[in-house]
Amino acid sequence: MTTINLIKTFLITAIISLSWPYVSNADYTSEEFQRSYFDIGYKEVNAALQESRDHFKKDIALPVQIPSIEFTHSFGRFNNLDGDMNDGFEIEYLHINKPRNHYMIRVKPVKYGLPIMQEHIDQTFKLKDGSKAFYSTKIARGFNLLVFQKNGWQYVLNIDKGVSDLVTTDNLVEIADSIR
């Protein structure tokens, strides 16, 4: 699959997952909210993580830290799409009544990761392990991203722009540094 097709697949997935919480509202029960995610392939985070580890035959380390905003739900999903290029693991943290409280982690093998173009980079950070992290407010509509690599994986931390005053670039870098 070409880089263009990879970007299109990422954007389609992002649009679906990013827009879904905005159609939810406080009238949803927690059970209905959960079912809406389970219906599109999400499951309990540890089950999806294990499925991903089994598929890739490699450990996926997750951040110990999460943003300091309130979440009511977390969901995980292993994507096993056409070929290895589109395979990856993702976690969504959401609040049923606060759609802006939305944080995602996407993990893919580095060789199939999201290409980062210079014009999309707002800031570059040096993580504690010496690797670089790229911060972008331009790649995904409605979300700010921190993209970095660790242990052969590309991690993309996505935070809703609506809470960027509460979850700053420094917070995202701390989260990235909490992966061991």
N, C-alpha and C positions, 0 to 999 in steps of 0.2 A: 504494500500500500504506500502511496506517495505521501510526502509531507503535507501536501494540500488536503488529501483525504483524511489524514490523521487530525489535522486542525479542524476540518469540517465535523468529524466524529466528536471531537472534544467539545466543540461549540454547541452541537446539537444536544449532547448529554448535559452540558452546562445549562443550556436554555431550559430544558425540561426540568432538571433538578432545581434550578434557581427560581423558576416561576411557580413550581408546585406549592411551596409554602404560602405564596401570596394569594392563592385561591382559598386557603384555609381561613377559618375565622373562629372566634370564640364560641360559636354555636356547635362546633365539633366536639364530640366527647373524645376523651383520650383514646378510647378503643377505636373509634372511627378514624382518628388521626393516624394511629398506628397502622390500621388496616390499609389506609391509603398508601403508605410506604411499603408495607409488605406486599401489596398487590403489584408494585412495580419492581420487585426483586430485592428489596432491602430485607435484612434480618437482624438478629442480635449481633452486635459488633464482634464479639469473640468467635462466633460461629463463622462469620464472613472472613475474619482474619485467618482462622484455621484453614478454611477452604482455599484462601489465597496462598498461604504457606505451602499447603499440599500441592497446589498447582505449580508454583514456581520452584518448589523444592529448596526453599531458602527462607530464612527468618526475615520477618518485616518488623523492625523496631518502631514503636510508636512514641510520640512525645509523652512525657510524664505530666506535663503542664498543659492546661487548656486556657482559653481566654477567661478573664474574670468577669464574665457576664452570665446571666442566668439562662440555663437550658432545662427543658422538661423532658426531652427525648434525645436519644442517640440511636442511629441506625448504621449498619455496615452493609457493604455489598461488594462481592467479587464479580468483576465483569470479565467474562470469557467470551469474547466476541470473535469475529472472523480472524483467524490467525493470531499470532502472539502480539502483534503490534498494538492491538486495542485492549489487551488484557491489563487489568489493574485492580487495585483495592481502593475503596473509598469509605469514608465515615462522614455522616452528617450529624451535626448537633443543632437542635432546633428548640424553640419555645413555642408551645401551642398557641399562646395568646400574644406573643411578641414576635412577629415575622422578621423583624430586623435582627433579632438574636439568632443569627444563622452563621454557622462556621463549618467549613468542610476541610477534610484532608484527603488528597488524592495521592496515591503512590503507584508508580510504574517503574519497570526496569529503565535504567538510564538510557539505554540505546533506543527506547521507544518513547522517551519523555517529550514533553511539550517543548518545541523549539522556542528559544527566547531571542527575539530580535532586539538589537540595540535601541531602536526607536520606542520600544515598549517599556524600557527600564527607566524607572523614576529615581531609584537609589540602589546602590550596591553596598552590601554589608559583608564583613568578615566574621564568620562564625568562630566559636572557641576552638574548633578542631582545625582551623586554618582554611576551610573551604569558603566559597563565596555564596552569598544569597542575593537574589535579585528581587526587588520590590517593584510591583507594577500596579498602577491604577487604571491602566489602559487596555489590558488584555480581555478582561471579562466585564461586561456591562453589569453594574450594580455591586461588584465585588472588587476588593483589593487583594492582590496575591503576593505571597512570598514563595519563591521557587528556589530550591537548593537540592544538592545531592549528598547522600550519605550511604555508605556500604553498598554501592551499586544500584541504589534506588534514587529516583527523582521524586521529591516531595513537593506538593503544591498546597500551601495553606491558603484558604480562601475565607475572607471575612467580609460580611456585608458592609458596604460603604456607609450605611446608616448608623453604624456603631463604631466607625473609625476614630471618633473622638475618644471612645472608651477603650478600644483595642488598637493601640498605636503600633507603628513599625517596631519600636523597641519591644513591645509585648510579643509580637510575632517572632522576632529574633530570639527572645528568651525561650519561646516554645520550641523553635528549631534547635536551640542549644540543649534542650532537655531530652533529646533523642540520644540514646547511647548505643 
